[in-house]
């Protein structure tokens, strides 16, 4: 009776330099309904995996030229390959097992192997493969659903925003001051929702690999000044100071503070960081510093610091603050997407983003972008 548990026949790649061993494995597995490909060395195994990835690999450890450990490492280090379970076949004991598992193998079986044990390990690894494949499929479907949903949500939100602005301008009729105030609240709420939808859509574009960056020369001082000008009414309402410090750039020439990047996306990062600083600061102010930094890790780069005197972030939250949907504990915390998106944008520019903070004293977010990507 066949043990193949899914409607699609599982394909297994067997790798061994001994022809008789390959024939034995082929006979056992084909009798159970599996489809078998046979290769006799590590190089051919890698070529076959690249050409037509199998559902499972049975891999002999000791082979001339390239052994099973190296084959395993190369498969695991290939970012273009989806997960493929690897079952090592070895005549050795614990030391070879440890090395094989460290290389990335999933399981092992010793020669001479028992037929029932081999089939049981094959079934186990294929169940794992099917489970992970199904999880990836569900994740793709979920991301596609969210992407479509957020895209479709933008249409009514844009329409509502336009209509509310017409009401506020008294296009249709005169309205009372109280009604104007209510409409202003509705406009702000609608714009907040629009911003959340746009952020969610951008996150899923990045994670689905559908985001394309348009690189050009970007003056970070100019971008920061634009964002500050737009957000300054918010700081005025709260009585906060908001300033930009760029003195260290002034002596470096006309190219100081300029990077190659996507202007819109870098602007989004600055807007997220400065708007967050304003949201979580009630007294004091926000300072943005832009200067060039040359370190062994990041030579020829521009550094941006956004420092506030707000509530601060608890030490246990700082390690996860850039994770998706990771909301802070403050009652003003939003969807948990803004900082995650900012990190994705910065990393797409080969940069880094970090935070240091102390409860009750404020937070310092540091972004470092290389000048040339």
N, C-alpha and C positions, 0 to 999 in steps of 0.2 A: 504494500500500500504506500502511496506517495505521501511524503511529509511536507511537501511544499504547501505553505499555509495561505498564500495569496493567489489571486487569479492569474497574476503575471508570473511566468517562470523565472526563478532567480538564476542569475548567471554568476558562476564562480570561476575565478582565475587561480589555477594551481601552478606553482613555480617550484621546480626541482631540477637539479642537474642530472639526476639518475632517471633514465627513461622508465625503468620498471616501476619506480615509485609513482611516477605520473600516471601510468596505466592502471595501477592499483587504485589510486584515488579516483580516477575517472570512472572506473567500473563501479566503485561503491556509490559515488554520488549520482551518476546517471541512472542507476537502478532506483534511486529515490525521486527521480523526476527533475533533477537540476540540470542546467545547461553548463557545460564545462569547457573552458579554454585552457590550453596547456602551453607553457613556455619553459625553456630550459636554463635561463640565466637571468640575472638581475636587470641587465640593460634591456633585454627584450620585454621583461615584465613592466618596466617603466614606460616603454614605448606603447605597450598594449593598454596600460591604464590610461595614458594620455589619449590614445585613439578611441577607446571604448571602455569607459570606467565600469568595472564589474560591481556586483552587489556584495561580494566577499572575496578576500584573497587568502589562499592557503599558501604559506611561504616557508620554504625550507631555509633554515638558518645558515648552514655551511654550504656555500657554493663558491666556486673559483671566480676570481675577478671581483665581483661585488657581492658581499654576503647579504643575508636577510636583514641584518640590522641596518645597513646603509640604505637598502631599498625602502625599508620602513621609514627611515628618517626623511628620505627625499619625498616620499608620498605625503607625509605629514607636513612637510615644509612647502608644499605646492599650494599656493592660495587659490588656484583656479579649480582645484578638485573638491567636490563635495565629500562628506565623510564616507569612508569605505572601511568596514571592519577588517582587521588583519589577524589571522590565526597563524602563529608561528609553529612550525614543526621542528623539533630539536631532539638530538640524541643525548644532549648534555643535561646537567642538573641545575641547581639553583642559580649559579652565577650567570649562565646564559639566559635564564628566565628573567632575572632582574635587568640585565642589559637590554633585552628585547622589549620589556614593558616600558623601560625608561625611554627607549627609542620611539615609542608610540604605538606598539602592538596592543591589541585588546585582550588576547588570550593565547594560550600555548597548549601543545599536546606533545608528549614524548614518544619517540620511536622505540620499539615497534608499538603502534597504537592499536587500541581496540576499536573495531568497527562501530560498535554502539556508542562508545565515548566520542569518536570523531563526529558521528551524525548528531549527537546531542549538542556538542559545542557549535557545530555549524548552525543548527536550528536556533540556538540561543543568540548567536551573533546576528543572524538574519532578523530575528524578532527585534533586536536592538536597532538595526538598520531601518526596518520598516517603521518603528515607532518614531525615530528621529526624523525620517523623511516626512511622516505624517504631520509632525509638529512644525516642520519648516513650511509645509504646504499650508497649514492653518495660519501660520504667521503671515505668509504672503497674502493669503486671502483677507486676513484682518487688516493688513496695511493697505491693501487695495480698496477695501470697504471704507476705511477712514479717509483715504485720499479722495475717493469719489464723494463721500459725504461732505467733507470740508469744502471741496470745490463747489458742490451744489448749494451749500449753505451761503456762500458768498453772494449769490445772485439776489435772494430776498433781503439780505442784510444791506447791500448797496442800495437797493430800491427803497428800503425803509429809511436809510440815512438821507437820501435825497428828498424824500417826502417830508421828513421831520424838519429839514432845513427850510423847505418851502413854507411850512407852517410857522416856523420861527420868524421868517421874514414877512409874515402876514400877507403872503401872496394871494390867498383865497379870501380872507376876511380879517377884520381886526380881532385881536385876542387880548384878554386881560393880562396884567402883569403876572398874576398867579399862574395862569395857563402857560405863559412864556417860561416861567421858572420850571414848571413841570415838564415842558417840552425839552428844555435844556438838560434836565436830568435824564430823560429818555435818549437824547442824542449821545450823551456821555456813555450811558449803558450800552447802547448799540455799537458805539465805536470800540468800547472795551471788548465786546463780544467779537466784533470784526477782527480786532487785533489777535485775539485768542485763536480764532479760526485760521487766520493767516499764518500764525506761528506753528500751529499743528500741521498745516499743509506743508510748510517749509521743512519741518522735522521729518515728515514721511518722505519728502522728495530726497532728502539727504540719505535716509536709511534705505530707500529703495534703489539708490544709485542713479536717480534720475535728475539730480541737480547738476547743472552746468554753470561753472563760474566764468565770468567775463573779465579777464585780466586786463588791467590798464594802469597807468601811473596814478597813484592816489596820494593826495596830500592829507595826512592824518590830522594836521592842525586845522585845516580848512573844514574837514568833515566834523571834527569835534566842535568847532565854533558854530556850525550850522545846527548841530544837535542841541548845544547849550542855548542858542537863541530860541529854538522851538520850545524847550522845556523850562526856560526861565520864568514864564508866568506861574508855573507850579511852585517854584521855590519862593516867588514873591508872595503867593497866597499863604505859604507856611512860615514866612519870615526867615528863610534860610539864605545863606550865601552860596553862590555857585560861580567858581572861577577856574580859569585854565592857566597853567603855568608852562611856558615853552621857552624860558630864558636860555636853557642849555642848548637849544637848537640854533639860536641866533648867530652864533659864531662859527657855525659849521657849513655855511654856504647855502646856495639856493636849493640844493637837493636834500637838505636836512628834513627829516620827518616824512619823506616820500617813500612809498613801497609800491611794489607791483601786486595788485590785488583786485578783487571785485568791489567797486566803490559802494554799491548798494548793500552788499552783505556786510562789509566792514562798518558801514553806517548803522546797520541793524544791531551789531554787537555793541557799539558805543551807546546807542539809544537804550538798549536793554539795561546795560550796566548803570548808566546815569539815571534813568527812570527808576530803577530799583533802589538806587541810593536815595533818591528823593522820597520814594514811598516809605522807606523804613527809617527816615530821619525826621525828628520833630524839632530839634534844637541844634544850632551850630550851622553846619554847611557841608558842601561837597567840593572837593578839589580834584581837578583832572590835570595830571602831569604827563607831558609827552617829551621824551628824550631818546637819544640814540644810545644803544648799549652794545658793547663788544665784549663777549665772554667766550671761553673755550667751547661752551655748548652752543651758543647762538651768536656767532660773529656777524657783524654788519647787519644789525637789526634795529627796529624801532620799538621802544617800550612805552606802553600806556598804563598809567595808574589811575584808578578811580577810588578815591578815599572819602569815606563819610564819617559822621560823628553820630551814627544812629544806634539801633538796638544791638547790633552785633549778631554773630552766628555762634551757636553752641559748638564746642569742640567736636562733639559726636556727630554733628550735622555737616561739618566742613568737608569731610571726606566724600560725602554723597551729594553735595549741593548741585553738582553738574549732571546728575543722573536724570533720566527721563521721568517725568511725573513725580519727581522727588520734591514734595512741598515742604517748606520750612514750617516751624512750629508757631511762628508769629501769626496772629489772626488776620494780618493783611496779606499773607502769602497767597500767590495766585495759583496758576495751573501746574507749576513746576516744569514748564517747557522753555521759558525764556533763556535761562542759563544753560540748559542742555543744548538748545539751538546755537547759542553763542559759542559754546565749546566746539560743536561740529563745524561751524564756520571758521573759527580760528585754526583748528587742526587741518581743515581743508587748505589753508594758506601755509601749512607747515609751521604753524606757530604754537604757542602754549598759552594757557590761561590758568591762573592760580588765585587762591584766596587765603588771606590771613585775617583773623577777626578775634575780637574779645568782647564778650557780653557786656553791654552797657557802655562800651567805648567806641564802637564802630567797626567797620570792615574796610579792607583794602583789597581790591581786585586788580591783578596785574596781567596785562596782555603783552605778549612779545611776538612781533611779526617780522620775519626776515625781509630785507629790502628787495631781494631778488628771489623769485620762486622758479 
